[in-house]
Amino acid sequence: MRGEVTVRVRCLMPEKLIDRATAKGARFADVRLSEDSALVVHCDAQSARLLLDLCRRFNLEARVIRLRGFSALRRFVRQRATLVVGIACAVALSALFLTRLWIVDIAFTGALAASGDPAALSRSLAALGVRPGIGRSIDTGLLAQRLLARTDNYSYASARLQGVCLLVEAAPEVPAPALYDVNAARDLVCAREGIVVSAVVRSGIPCVKPGDAVRRGQVLIRGEEQATKEETRPIGALGEVIVRSWFSGEARLPLTQSDTVDTGRRSSGAKLTLMDMEWPIARAVTYPSQRTERAYLPIGGLFVPLEIQRFTNVEILRQESEIPMETLRARAKALSLASARAALVREGPRAYSPGDSWVDYEITDGVLVARAVIEIQSDAAVTREALQGG
């Protein structure tokens, strides 16, 4: 049997001490003498108390050198009572934290994900009682159904738990395409300038053929058909006219660049500053063309913003150097193509087929001018209402 308490006693008659403790009811697991002739006793907590009482009675030097098992735990808890309370509070707070949802995250999916309105969806969730701090016992399937029933313009919604987060996903509804009505009279006009590549007419009279140059607003398919040999009647024009269009961009870059070179002349100075006030300590020489290096040494601490500012004026010389033409052309090409693509995004159609692209260079007045052209093919046949609406 291993004792829970280890007691070390210094005495001249250890056998007599052990006999007296045994007579009082103490039970020892192990008794031995150490190398320095001290008595080392392993026993339970009750026997240790009896032994320590005898040592105090006879003024013997005794101390507990080791505690194990329940005695050690009880002593640890007694000495750290606030720790037990802190652990209990931490467990309670952790249980409260982990049994609730503190983050409501909204994500949109589908082809029209960019058109989703997270603020409107958040208001709908709040109206359904879903907000940070809600319990985890929420029915995610029922929540998704109620959310779909409450909101418009969404074709799908789901909710799932991820730790302390509730993730709500919704897919904006794709609007139904406009229906074609043959009796709704209309013409199809050109949306942008270009050259006609092909024309497919499903209803109406074609007004252009492949190879024709067209301009914005020009009628491509007239909305009418032959009713009799002498008469025509208006109908809704329908068809596709593929037009080749071009979008351009330009970039201008100088042939030289300005570099700075240190001449080797330097002059140092210092001044004492306090907020907006300053007192010179050492003055530095000022050069017509210079670079200033500064260093700050606070001497007033946090509450007094007093510091020494050291500065060094370095004289520099500006030189013009030519940029390698290969590097310059690569930069100009990238910038001009980026400008052309920006014009395509800004003015071009959403759907198109890319074609060729090229860049022309010209040097004039010490500047390299790069002009880029991007070619696309797209269906340019639109209604007048769509053209006027942009």
Disulfide bonds with the S-S distance in Angstrom:
none
